[in-house]
Amino acid sequence: MYNYLDFEKPVQDLDGKILELKRLADNGEAVDVGDEIARLEKRSKDALRDIYRALTPWQKAQVARHPDRPHCLDYVKTLFTDFTPLAGDRAFGEDYAIIGGFARFRGQSVAVIGQEKGSDTQTRLKHNFGMAKPEGYRKAVRIMELADRFNVPVVTLVDTAGAYPGIGAEERGQAEAIARSTSACLGLKVPSLSVIIGEGGSGGAIAIATANRVYMLEHAIYSVISPEGAASILWHDSTRARDAATNMKITAQDLLDLKVIDSIIPEPLGGAHRGRDAVMKSAGDQIDKTLAEFGAMNMDFREHRRDKFLAVGRSL
């Protein structure tokens, strides 16, 4: 059984009935129920399709945060080989919220940087729920500088509610670290691409997502602040996060229209958590296609990046 979201209640009810019928059939306590199971499975799939066809921005935020959604390490293990992680910023320490290192992607050497949220209580605490501290961003800068030195393209996987706002992080220069990481992204001489695989929250996301190409999964979100944070500032009421999400244009579809991102990677019906292998393959195919395009380009990737981000929000 899946971890159902609140708005998926009709599907949960139907799936519950299907499981009950299957249990009775397995125990020999019911006559042939194959036709009834098939009918209910069709109703469940149709209900799921109807729900996901009309998701609100707030519902998309819930899907993007689903605990069973594949995270950075899932993509790294599935899409990359010979991954060699690098640890530490050579100044303070290690930050497990940011995963980074060098690997091979379908035979090509790449640098990989991503934010890892964790998949259970123990790993979520270890990775600080994907909220990086200054040393995490300084580690990212270190990896980007190495990628530049060895002429290796950079792939980033973004999934964070935002940079860690704790006192220690602020004391160690959180804002400065984010700014330097963003600057390092902009200054890369090698090509870079970024995929928003879940949440793209605030400067914590932009710090590693300032790339030549930016893609989003279909039900991912990308925003300058979390809906809860925006609601707290605008209305002094975090419970109005639903209203904030609607007004902030945080969905992949909105951001494609605004030309903030370059393309949308489709997710399986019901979200990435219902088809983990399929969505990671789709993301991998997009990365492969983009790296091939980069390889055929003879251009200044820094200039391309500069023009791309200067054009955001402008109209002809």
N, C-alpha and C positions, 0 to 999 in steps of 0.2 A: 504493500500500500504506500502511496505517496503521502508526503506532508502537504495536505490540502490547505490552500489559502481561503480566507473567509468568503470571497466571492465565488469560489469553486464548490460551494455547498451542494448545488444540484448534481454535479458530477460525482461528488463524494457519496451521495445517497445512492445513486445508480450503481457505482462501483461496489458499494457495500452489499447491495442485493445480489450482484453477480458473484461476489465471493461467497456469500451464504449459499447460493444455489450450487456452486461448485463444491462446497464443503459437504452439502447434503448428498450430492451425486457420488462423491468419493467414498462416503460412508455407506452407500447403498440405501439411503433413507428416502430416496425420491425416485419417481419414475423418470423416464428420459426427459431431461430439461434442456437439451442441446439447443432446440429452437428458441426457447425463452432466453437462454444466455446470449445467443447470437443477436436477438432483438434488443436486449438491454445493452449489449456492447455497442451496437449501432447508435442507440439513443445517447449513450454516454459520450461517444465520439462526436456526435452532432452537437450535443450540448457544449462540449469543450470548444468546438470550433466556433460556435455562436458567441461564447463568452470571450474568446481571445480575438475574435474579429472586431470587437467593440470595447477593448480595454481602455479605461481612463488613464490619464497620466499617473495618478496615485496608485492604481492597480499595477501599472507597469513598474513603478518603484518597488512594489511588493514582490513582483516576479524577479526583478533584478537582485533583490536581497534574499531570495529563497535560499535556505540553508543547504539544500541539496544541489544547488547550481554548481557546475564544475568551476573550480578556482584555478589560480595561476599554476600551481604545481601539477594539477591534472593535465593542463595543456602542455606544460614542459615535458612531463613523462610520456605523453601520447605523441606529440608532434616532433620532438627534438631527440637527437641521439648524441652520445658522448658529451652530455652536459657536465661542465666543470664549474661548480659554483665558486664565487669569490666572496670572502667574508671580511667585514670590517672596513672602516673609512680611513684607517691609518692615522687617526687623530683621537678618537674617543673609544669606540667599540663597535660591536656588531649590532645590527638591527634586523631581526627576523621578519619584520613586516615587509621588507623589500628583498626579493629573491633576484639574484643577478649572477651572470657568468657568461661563459662561451660554450657554444654547442654547434652541432651540425643540423641543418634543416634540409632534408631531402638532398643531402650531399654537399650543401653549401655552408660555409662557415658563417656564423652570425653571433652577435652579442644579444643576450636575452635579459631583459629587466622587467620585473613584474611585482605586483602587490599581492600578497597571500593573506587571506582572511583566516584560514584554518577551517576544518570540517567537523570538529567536535570540541568539547570544552577544553581539553588539554591543549590541542593545537591552536585553538582560538586565542587562548591566553599567551601561548608561546609567540604567536605572530601578532599579538596586540590587535586582533580583529582587522588587520590590514592597514592600521593607522601608523604611518611611519614617523620616526623621530628624525632630528637633524642628521644623525649618523647614517640613517638609511639613504637620505638624499645625497649625502656626500659619497657614500658607496656607489650610488648610481652615477655620479659625476666621474668617479674613478674608472668605472667600467666604460663609460662613454669615451673618456680620454684614451683608454687602451684600444677601443674599437677604431678610433680615428688613427692612432699610431700604426695599427696593423691593417688598415683599410678593410674593415669588416662592417657590413651593414648592421643596423641596430633595430631590433624588434622589441616593442614594449607591450605588456599586457596589463591593462589598468582595471583595478577593482578595489576601490577604497571609498569609505564614507568621507574621508578627508584626512589631512595630516593630524598627528596626535597633538591635542591642545594642552597638554599637561605643563605644570610649572617647570619641571626639569627640561623639557623640550624647548620651552621659551628661553630658559636661562642659557641653553647651549646654541641659541641662534636659529630657531625654527624658520622664521621668515627669510633670513639671509640664505639659509640652506636651500629653501624652495626656490628662491630667486636665482641662485647660482646653478641649480639643476635645470631650471627652465632656460637659462642663458646657455648652458652646455648643450641642451637639445638644439637650440637655434644655431649654435656655432659649429655643429658637426659638419665635417667635410664629406663624410660618407652618407649614403641615403638612410632614411629612417622611416619606420612605419609603426603605428600604434593601433591596438585593438581594444576598445572598451568592452570588456567581457561581462561586466556586472554594473557596479556603481562607478561613476567618474565624478568624484566629489571634490569640488573647490580646487585650490592651488595644489592640494595633495595629489590630484590627478594630473593637472596641467604640467606639473614639474617633470613628468616623464612622458607626457602625451603630446608635446609640441613637436610634431613630426611632419615629414613631407606628405604622408598620407595618414589620415585618421579614419578608422572604421568603427562601427558600433554593431554589436549584436542587436537583433530585432527588438528585444525587450529590455535592453540595457538603458541606463539613464546617465546623463552627463550635465552637470550644472555647477554654477559658481558657488553654491551653498546648498546644503541639504534642505529638503522641504520643511523639516522640523525647525531648522535654524532660521530659515527665512520667515516662517510663521511667528517665531519668537521675537524677531526683530520688528516685523511689520505690524503685528497685532498683539504682541506680548502674550501670545497664546499658542503653544506648540501643538495643541490639538487641531489647529486649523491647517495642518500640513497638507491636507487634501486640497484646500483652496490654493495654497502656495504652489503645489506641484502643477496644478492646472494652469496657473498664470506664468510660470517660469519657463515654459517651453523646454522641458527636460528630456523629451523622448527622442529616439533616433529619427523618427519621421519628421518631427519639428526641426531638428537640427540639420537634417539633410536639406530641407526647404530653405533654411537660413544660410546654407553653405558653410556651416561650422565643421561638418564632417564630409567625407568624400563618398561614402557608400554604406549600405546596410547589409549585414550578413544575416541571412534568414535563420530562424530557429525552428526546431520541430514543433508540431502542434502541441500546445500546452506548455511551451517554454523549454529552455535548455536542460532543465533537470529531468525532463521526460525523455530526452534523447541525447544523452551526454556524448556518446561516440559520434553521432551524426553532426552535432553542432561543432565539435572539435575538428571534424574532418572539413566542414564548410569553412571554418576559420583558417585551417591549414591551407586549403585550396586558394583562399584569397591572399594569404601571405605569399604562397608560391607564385601566384600570378603577378603580384606587385613586385616581388624581388626580381622576377624575370624582366618586367618592364624597366625597373631601375638599371638592370645590367645592360639594357640596350640603349640607355640614355647617355649622351655625352653633354653633361650640363653641370652648372654650379648648384649643388644641392642646398647650400646656404642661401643663395639668392632665391631659389625656388621657395624655400621655407619662409623667407622674409616676405616675399610677395604674397604667398598664400595667407599668412596671418594678418598682413596689412589690409587684405581685401575683405576680411570677415566683417560683416556689418555695414559694408559700403554698398551703395546701389548706383547703377549707371544712369 
